[in-house]
């Protein structure tokens, strides 16, 4: 995929292109419907492009809590979009200055220079200064420059519109299966294994302590059954996918003060320090709680492992 970083207006292009526009945070099933409609308009000559915005407008304009994090940070978004056939990505830097762009300027000075054969957006697309222009306004302005627009109807699950904000709410509440249904895949994030206090090893359940997660939306506190992929590993005994049990929380039994993600890989016996892990959330096992001591904690973790193995069909 060709990624173009954009400050202000994008560079002119003479390559025919169908362009889908939106934030695409999560690349969930609603976004996938937009991409599929865009593909239908491609024909044989046009490439498939996406225009998305960063940082999140809700963070830039309102400092909305949690919106400095993403369901799909940049590298993850690129990977997901590429898997859906996107060939060009306009990664637009959203700032307060950019937010002052009028609807007319966005169409006549930004889109009109891109040799677009079609534009595709979701039904709730808003743009222009103050977010006052909607998808109908986009279609009207694009007609002035000869660009057809398709507006994609909402995708619903159980009578509710699929949205990135809804997925965020599910993850915060630990409803990872509901998040998976809206994403079309288990929610995942990538972290680096760093040294911890080695408490898990002391009680018989060594864990990988994950760091470098500042860009990701993280799940609410609790214990989760997960799938773990060890990335960039050539050793056959380490690489590949492993089932695991992950604790997300503050470790109240040992007086923890900071939120941590610690993963125990089932059946794994090796060194993970410094490695990158992709963790996919499969099911929430239980809430985080404070135990009377390490022995009670050890017994509970053993029960968590047994339950997870049963749930995953490993016993």
Secondary structure, DSSP 4 states (H G I P E B T S, - for coil): -EEEEESSSPPP--S-EEEEES--SS--HHHHHHHHHHHHT-TTTPEEEEEEEES-HHHHHH--TTTTSBSS-HHHHHHHHHHTT--EEEEEE--HHHHT--HHHIIIIIGGGS-EEEEEEETT--BSGGG-B-HHHHHHHHHHTT--EEEEPPPEETTEE--HHHHHHHHHTT-HHHHHHHHTS--EEEEEEE----HHHHTT---EEEE--TTB--PPSEEEEEEEEEET---TTTSEEEEEEEEEE--GGGT--S-EEEEEETT--S--TT-EEEEEEEEEEE-----SSHHHHHHHHHHHHHHHHHHTT--
